Amino acid sequence: MARCPQFEHSGGPLKALRAEAHGHISLLPDDILIGIISWLPIRDAVVTGAVSKRWRNLWKYVPSLRLTRQCIKLKDEGPRSEQAARFAGVVRSVLCHHGGVGVKRLFFALPLTCCCHTAELDQVMEFAAAAGTSILGFLLTNNRCSEHAGPPYNFPHWQFAGSHLQRLMLCGVSLTVAPQRNLEGLARLTYLNLTCVAVDDGSFASILSTCGALTALCLQECQQLVRMNMSHTRLRLLDVGKCRNLNSITINSSTLIELVYKGHRVDIKYSHTPAIVKLKILLCIADECPLDCVGGAGALPSLEQLFLEFPSPLHAATCTQLQGVQHNRWFGGLNRIVLLLKTAWKEHISSVAYLLIAAPSVKELRVETYSDLPGPPPDNLMIQWPERCSMEKLQSIIIGGFSGEPELMELTFFLLQRSPALQTLAIDTHRRHLQTGSDSGCNREEAEDHVRCYYARGVAWTNLVPKIPSTVKFTIL
């Protein structure tokens, strides 16, 4: 019976399966038994081969293979080099005994390095290519974003020539295009995620020209990118984040629906972007304004949802800029705005009102705040609100992360008076953090200050409730 010597018998699922081996479970068809085994971590899946002859080789046909710390279940004992050696031994044993039949999904995330484990890494890639894997995750966690990790492992894309690879996630490797080797192995990709991958502008251009079927592209912490020229005929999602050397992004795509950018301010040129519906600009350096990355008049004619993260309050000059935006109708089709305010805005909170004036079709406004302490008493605020304005279509307001800030109270009072169509108002004292992936929302913060939430709810009940019209549904969390 073929077993992996690194996996010592420890009972658990094997003991339970032996108890049932002569019962009804062994009468089930192979495909059902393989489906059951596929839910087990690889360590437990391997030891099921000791149940009986019927089970001996079933684990070799599971369609999904995960080689991670959690699934291998080796103890974190001894120096890291010894741990890595044990991981490498498990990888060799599993792949040698498995054979690669029917593995459509392979996820590899172990702390191995190119300098010491090149043979094992090559074995994983040869296994994936021979198995016809369609979904591949290959993460070298020891090399992730480390400046002292040595040269990264060069992902052998040429081994996948003629394969059916459709989804690829890489981390801590290099992706280069040698003169004698093209990117044919990636031609069928529909999803590509590169994190801490050494890929330069030239290789990026080759990826786009080769991967004609690509619909989603995510680039995180790819520090060799400087000028991205993004031209594609099928791409629907572009997610770029924390590429510290990036200077500019030029986009030419008639199919792109969602653009996400997170990091420092860069020059985003919307050369041809008629289909963008959702735009997320999340800046992280003080005194940089995400509105500078939105584009000029007519650049985003289909824009409906706008997410902006402000690392610091807007300046007065930006308010004047927003007044001019109204006449150019840059945001004429917007129906949802989400603002993430990383610091207290105080008097600058009037900028939110100017932004709403520039987006007359907005129906939902969500403001997420992250300050710890309330500001000065409301009487001390000197807020200059715009005059003769009305948010005719605004129907829903959500103030998240509310800590009792007077400026947010004043903003709410102002909007209650100027929003005749308002239907719902929600004050949420819980902090939520925006997730940048497609179709992702806001996740609630795990570590929460319950005293802050209790105080904030008291402020809202005392000051807001008496001023809310009976036609508006009010909720406080």
FENQUI-V536942 format. One record per backbone hydrogen bond with DSSP energy under -0.5 kcal/mol. NH is the residue of the N-H (numbers start at 1). CO is the residue of the C=O. E is the energy in kcal/mol with one decimal. If there is no record, write none. Layout:
nh=[NH | NH]
co=[CO | CO]
e=[E | E]
//
This chain:
nh=[3 | 5 | 7 | 8 | 14 | 16 | 17 | 18 | 19 | 20 | 21 | 21 | 23 | 26 | 27 | 28 | 32 | 33 | 34 | 35 | 36 | 37 | 38 | 39 | 40 | 43 | 45 | 46 | 47 | 48 | 48 | 49 | 50 | 51 | 55 | 56 | 56 | 58 | 59 | 60 | 61 | 62 | 65 | 67 | 67 | 68 | 69 | 72 | 73 | 77 | 83 | 84 | 85 | 86 | 87 | 88 | 89 | 90 | 91 | 92 | 93 | 94 | 95 | 96 | 97 | 98 | 99 | 102 | 103 | 104 | 104 | 105 | 106 | 107 | 108 | 109 | 110 | 112 | 117 | 118 | 121 | 122 | 123 | 124 | 125 | 126 | 127 | 128 | 129 | 130 | 131 | 132 | 132 | 133 | 134 | 135 | 136 | 137 | 138 | 139 | 140 | 140 | 141 | 141 | 143 | 146 | 147 | 149 | 153 | 155 | 155 | 157 | 159 | 160 | 161 | 163 | 166 | 167 | 168 | 169 | 170 | 171 | 172 | 174 | 175 | 178 | 181 | 186 | 187 | 189 | 190 | 191 | 192 | 193 | 194 | 195 | 195 | 196 | 198 | 199 | 204 | 205 | 206 | 207 | 208 | 209 | 210 | 211 | 212 | 213 | 214 | 215 | 216 | 217 | 218 | 219 | 220 | 221 | 223 | 225 | 228 | 229 | 230 | 230 | 231 | 232 | 236 | 237 | 238 | 239 | 240 | 241 | 242 | 244 | 246 | 247 | 248 | 249 | 250 | 251 | 251 | 252 | 252 | 253 | 257 | 258 | 259 | 260 | 261 | 262 | 263 | 267 | 268 | 269 | 269 | 270 | 271 | 271 | 272 | 276 | 277 | 278 | 279 | 280 | 281 | 282 | 282 | 283 | 283 | 284 | 288 | 290 | 292 | 293 | 294 | 299 | 301 | 303 | 304 | 305 | 306 | 307 | 308 | 309 | 310 | 310 | 311 | 318 | 319 | 320 | 321 | 322 | 323 | 324 | 325 | 326 | 327 | 328 | 329 | 330 | 331 | 332 | 334 | 335 | 336 | 337 | 338 | 339 | 340 | 341 | 341 | 342 | 342 | 348 | 349 | 350 | 351 | 352 | 353 | 354 | 355 | 356 | 357 | 358 | 359 | 362 | 363 | 364 | 365 | 366 | 367 | 368 | 369 | 369 | 370 | 380 | 381 | 383 | 385 | 391 | 392 | 394 | 395 | 396 | 397 | 398 | 399 | 400 | 400 | 401 | 401 | 402 | 409 | 410 | 411 | 412 | 413 | 414 | 415 | 416 | 417 | 418 | 419 | 420 | 421 | 422 | 423 | 424 | 425 | 426 | 427 | 428 | 428 | 429 | 433 | 435 | 440 | 443 | 445 | 448 | 450 | 453 | 454 | 455 | 456 | 457 | 458 | 459 | 460 | 461 | 462 | 463 | 464 | 465 | 467 | 468 | 468 | 469 | 472 | 473 | 473 | 474 | 475 | 477]
co=[1 | 3 | 4 | 6 | 11 | 12 | 13 | 14 | 15 | 16 | 17 | 18 | 20 | 20 | 24 | 25 | 29 | 29 | 30 | 31 | 32 | 33 | 34 | 36 | 37 | 71 | 41 | 42 | 43 | 44 | 45 | 46 | 47 | 48 | 52 | 52 | 53 | 55 | 55 | 57 | 58 | 59 | 105 | 65 | 107 | 66 | 109 | 68 | 69 | 75 | 79 | 80 | 81 | 82 | 83 | 84 | 85 | 86 | 87 | 88 | 89 | 90 | 91 | 92 | 93 | 94 | 95 | 100 | 100 | 63 | 102 | 63 | 135 | 65 | 137 | 67 | 139 | 110 | 113 | 114 | 117 | 118 | 119 | 120 | 121 | 122 | 123 | 124 | 125 | 126 | 127 | 128 | 129 | 128 | 104 | 104 | 167 | 106 | 169 | 108 | 138 | 171 | 110 | 139 | 140 | 143 | 145 | 146 | 172 | 153 | 174 | 155 | 156 | 157 | 158 | 160 | 134 | 134 | 191 | 136 | 193 | 138 | 195 | 153 | 198 | 176 | 178 | 183 | 184 | 186 | 166 | 166 | 216 | 168 | 218 | 170 | 193 | 220 | 173 | 197 | 200 | 201 | 202 | 203 | 204 | 205 | 206 | 207 | 210 | 187 | 211 | 190 | 190 | 237 | 192 | 239 | 194 | 241 | 221 | 222 | 248 | 227 | 228 | 250 | 229 | 252 | 215 | 215 | 258 | 217 | 260 | 219 | 262 | 242 | 243 | 226 | 226 | 267 | 228 | 249 | 269 | 230 | 250 | 272 | 236 | 236 | 278 | 238 | 280 | 240 | 282 | 247 | 266 | 249 | 267 | 268 | 251 | 269 | 251 | 273 | 257 | 257 | 305 | 259 | 307 | 261 | 280 | 281 | 309 | 263 | 285 | 288 | 289 | 290 | 291 | 296 | 298 | 300 | 277 | 277 | 336 | 279 | 338 | 281 | 308 | 340 | 309 | 315 | 315 | 316 | 317 | 318 | 319 | 320 | 321 | 322 | 323 | 324 | 325 | 325 | 358 | 329 | 331 | 304 | 304 | 364 | 306 | 366 | 308 | 339 | 368 | 310 | 340 | 345 | 346 | 347 | 348 | 349 | 349 | 350 | 351 | 352 | 353 | 354 | 356 | 359 | 335 | 335 | 396 | 337 | 398 | 339 | 367 | 400 | 341 | 377 | 378 | 381 | 383 | 418 | 390 | 391 | 363 | 363 | 424 | 365 | 426 | 367 | 398 | 428 | 430 | 428 | 405 | 406 | 407 | 408 | 409 | 410 | 411 | 412 | 413 | 414 | 415 | 418 | 391 | 419 | 395 | 395 | 473 | 397 | 475 | 399 | 426 | 427 | 443 | 441 | 437 | 433 | 431 | 446 | 448 | 449 | 450 | 451 | 452 | 453 | 454 | 455 | 456 | 457 | 458 | 459 | 460 | 460 | 464 | 464 | 465 | 467 | 469 | 423 | 471 | 472 | 425 | 427]
e=[-0.6 | -0.7 | -1.6 | -1.0 | -1.4 | -1.7 | -2.4 | -2.5 | -1.6 | -1.0 | -0.8 | -0.6 | -2.2 | -0.7 | -1.5 | -1.3 | -0.5 | -2.0 | -2.9 | -1.6 | -1.9 | -2.4 | -2.2 | -1.2 | -2.1 | -1.6 | -2.6 | -2.3 | -1.5 | -0.8 | -0.5 | -1.8 | -1.7 | -1.8 | -0.7 | -0.8 | -0.8 | -0.9 | -0.6 | -1.1 | -2.1 | -1.1 | -2.9 | -0.5 | -3.1 | -0.7 | -0.7 | -2.4 | -2.3 | -1.9 | -2.1 | -2.9 | -1.9 | -2.0 | -2.5 | -2.7 | -2.0 | -2.1 | -2.4 | -2.3 | -2.3 | -3.0 | -2.3 | -2.1 | -2.1 | -2.1 | -1.4 | -0.6 | -0.6 | -1.6 | -1.1 | -2.2 | -2.6 | -2.7 | -3.4 | -2.6 | -0.8 | -2.4 | -2.2 | -0.7 | -2.3 | -2.7 | -1.8 | -2.0 | -2.0 | -2.6 | -2.3 | -2.5 | -2.4 | -2.4 | -2.1 | -0.6 | -0.8 | -2.1 | -1.7 | -2.4 | -2.7 | -2.8 | -3.3 | -3.3 | -0.5 | -2.6 | -0.6 | -1.1 | -1.1 | -1.4 | -0.5 | -0.9 | -0.6 | -0.7 | -2.8 | -2.0 | -1.7 | -1.7 | -1.3 | -2.5 | -2.8 | -2.4 | -2.2 | -2.5 | -2.8 | -1.8 | -1.5 | -3.1 | -2.1 | -0.7 | -1.6 | -2.0 | -1.7 | -1.6 | -3.4 | -1.9 | -2.0 | -2.5 | -3.0 | -2.4 | -0.5 | -2.7 | -2.4 | -1.3 | -2.5 | -2.2 | -1.8 | -2.3 | -2.1 | -2.0 | -1.9 | -3.0 | -1.9 | -0.7 | -1.3 | -2.6 | -1.6 | -2.3 | -2.7 | -3.3 | -3.0 | -2.8 | -1.1 | -1.3 | -2.5 | -0.6 | -0.7 | -3.3 | -0.9 | -1.5 | -2.9 | -1.9 | -2.1 | -2.6 | -2.9 | -2.6 | -2.7 | -1.1 | -1.9 | -3.5 | -1.5 | -2.5 | -3.0 | -0.5 | -2.9 | -3.2 | -0.5 | -2.8 | -1.9 | -2.5 | -2.1 | -2.8 | -2.9 | -2.1 | -2.1 | -2.2 | -1.0 | -3.3 | -0.7 | -0.6 | -0.9 | -1.5 | -1.8 | -0.7 | -2.8 | -2.2 | -2.4 | -2.7 | -2.8 | -3.1 | -0.6 | -0.6 | -1.4 | -1.4 | -1.4 | -0.5 | -1.6 | -1.9 | -1.4 | -1.8 | -0.5 | -1.3 | -2.7 | -2.7 | -2.1 | -2.9 | -2.7 | -2.3 | -0.5 | -2.9 | -0.6 | -0.9 | -1.2 | -1.6 | -1.7 | -2.4 | -1.7 | -1.5 | -1.4 | -1.1 | -0.6 | -1.1 | -1.1 | -1.1 | -0.7 | -1.0 | -1.0 | -2.6 | -1.8 | -2.2 | -2.8 | -2.9 | -2.9 | -0.6 | -3.1 | -2.1 | -0.7 | -2.2 | -1.9 | -1.1 | -2.3 | -1.6 | -0.6 | -1.7 | -2.1 | -1.9 | -1.9 | -1.7 | -0.8 | -1.6 | -2.0 | -1.7 | -2.4 | -2.6 | -2.9 | -3.3 | -0.5 | -2.0 | -1.2 | -2.0 | -1.5 | -0.6 | -0.9 | -2.6 | -1.4 | -0.8 | -2.4 | -2.3 | -1.7 | -2.5 | -2.7 | -3.3 | -0.7 | -0.9 | -1.4 | -1.9 | -1.6 | -2.7 | -2.1 | -2.2 | -2.5 | -2.4 | -2.4 | -2.3 | -1.5 | -1.3 | -0.7 | -0.5 | -0.5 | -1.5 | -2.9 | -2.2 | -2.8 | -2.6 | -2.9 | -3.0 | -0.6 | -0.6 | -3.0 | -2.5 | -1.5 | -2.6 | -3.1 | -0.8 | -1.0 | -1.9 | -2.4 | -2.4 | -2.5 | -2.3 | -1.8 | -2.1 | -2.3 | -2.5 | -2.2 | -2.3 | -2.2 | -1.1 | -2.2 | -0.5 | -1.3 | -0.5 | -1.6 | -3.1 | -0.5 | -0.5 | -2.3 | -2.7]
//
